[in-house]
């Protein structure tokens, strides 16, 4: 069977489209989407980006079934801060959960990073040899992180108080 797209489903479809469809060994990846605007504009953008990326990965791996459903329709009180969320089903049961953007590859998530994570879990067969670099975004901590680490190293190297009187006591 070829899928190649993300099928939007509602709660009544879940058992048929997810549990039943995965019962014979087919992987079904469920993208819980945001039901409304969520925590912040940045969070909304990341959730929207993950929806787009999921479509790209679904297009590339037509042997895996991808579905999407609004999080609150699937799980009534699913916290918005847990989004984006992917559930991976096989043999009728959930096998893996990717909860939050860090689980999907961080703020710079792209289709390659999602593909890599799903391949590591055995959900799809990828020809990637390493985790692709994250996309640059204004909100990505990556650029700042190296600066911060360098800053920390500099601070660690200069934590001695050279103005201290201890050195004056040396004969």
C-alpha positions in Angstrom: 0.0 0.0 0.0 1.2 3.5 -0.7 0.2 6.4 1.5 2.5 9.3 0.8 0.4 11.9 2.6 -0.9 12.8 6.0 -4.5 11.7 6.4 -6.5 14.0 8.7 -8.6 11.9 11.1 -11.1 12.6 13.9 -11.5 10.8 17.2 -14.1 8.3 15.9 -11.6 7.3 13.1 -8.8 6.6 15.5 -9.4 2.9 16.2 -9.8 2.1 12.5 -7.1 4.4 11.1 -4.5 3.8 13.8 -5.0 0.7 15.9 -6.6 -1.5 13.3 -4.4 -0.2 10.4 -1.2 -0.9 12.4 -2.3 -4.4 13.6 -0.4 -6.4 10.9 2.9 -4.6 11.3 2.3 -1.4 9.4 3.8 1.7 11.1 1.3 4.5 11.7 2.6 7.8 12.8 0.0 10.1 14.5 0.8 13.8 14.5 -1.2 15.6 17.3 -1.8 19.1 15.9 -2.6 22.2 17.8 -6.4 22.7 18.1 -6.2 26.5 18.4 -3.5 29.1 18.9 -1.3 27.7 21.6 1.3 29.1 24.0 3.0 31.7 21.9 3.6 32.8 18.3 6.9 30.9 18.3 5.2 27.7 19.6 2.5 28.0 16.9 5.2 28.4 14.2 7.0 25.3 15.5 3.8 23.3 15.5 2.9 24.5 12.0 6.4 23.7 10.8 6.2 20.2 12.2 2.9 19.7 10.3 4.7 20.7 7.1 7.7 18.6 7.8 5.5 15.6 8.6 3.9 16.0 5.2 7.4 16.0 3.6 8.4 12.8 5.4 5.1 11.1 4.6 5.6 12.0 0.9 9.1 10.4 1.0 8.1 7.3 2.9 4.9 6.1 1.4 5.2 2.7 3.1 4.5 4.4 6.5 1.0 5.7 7.2 0.9 9.2 8.6 -2.3 10.7 10.1 -3.0 13.9 12.0 -5.6 14.9 14.4 -6.2 17.9 16.7 -4.6 17.1 20.0 -7.7 17.9 22.1 -9.9 15.8 19.8 -7.6 12.8 20.4 -6.8 13.3 24.0 -9.1 15.7 25.8 -6.7 17.3 28.2 -3.4 17.0 26.2 -1.3 19.9 27.4 -0.4 22.4 24.6 3.2 22.5 26.0 3.5 18.8 24.9 3.0 19.8 21.3 4.3 19.0 18.8 3.7 15.3 19.5 4.1 12.3 17.4 2.8 8.8 18.4 4.2 5.8 16.5 1.9 2.7 16.4 2.6 -0.8 15.2 0.8 -4.1 15.9 -2.2 -2.2 17.2 -0.3 -0.5 20.1 1.7 2.7 20.7 5.4 1.8 20.3 7.0 5.3 20.6 6.1 8.8 21.7 8.0 11.9 20.5 6.7 14.6 22.8 7.8 18.3 22.4 10.0 19.9 19.8 13.3 18.7 21.4 12.2 15.1 20.8 11.7 15.9 17.2 15.0 17.6 16.6 14.8 21.0 18.4 13.7 24.4 17.3 15.7 24.0 14.1 13.7 20.8 13.2 13.5 19.9 9.5 12.4 16.9 7.6 15.8 15.3 7.7 16.0 15.6 11.5 12.5 14.1 11.9 13.4 11.3 9.4 16.6 10.6 11.4 14.7 10.2 14.6 12.0 8.0 13.1 14.7 5.9 11.5 16.5 5.4 14.8 13.2 4.1 16.3 12.8 1.7 13.4 9.7 3.4 12.0 11.2 3.9 8.6 14.3 2.9 6.6 16.4 6.0 5.9 19.6 6.3 3.9 20.8 9.2 6.1 24.2 8.5 7.6 24.0 11.1 10.3 21.6 13.5 12.0 21.2 16.5 9.6 22.1 19.9 10.9 19.2 22.0 12.3 17.6 24.8 10.3 18.7 28.2 11.4 15.9 30.2 13.0 15.8 33.4 14.9 14.5 31.5 17.9 17.1 28.7 17.8 19.3 28.6 20.8 22.1 26.9 18.7 23.8 30.2 17.7 23.6 31.5 21.2 24.5 28.2 22.8 28.1 28.1 21.4 28.6 31.7 22.5 27.2 30.9 25.9 29.5 27.9 26.2 32.5 29.9 25.1 31.5 32.6 27.6 31.2 30.0 30.4 34.7 28.6 29.6 36.1 32.1 29.7 34.4 32.7 33.0 35.6 29.4 34.4 39.2 30.2 33.3 39.1 33.6 35.0 37.2 32.8 38.2 40.3 33.3 40.3 40.3 36.6 41.9 43.8 37.9 40.9 43.3 41.1 43.0 43.3 38.9 46.1 45.9 39.6 48.7 47.1 35.9 48.8 49.7 36.6 46.1 51.2 39.5 48.1 52.2 37.2 50.9 54.6 35.2 48.7 58.2 35.7 49.9 
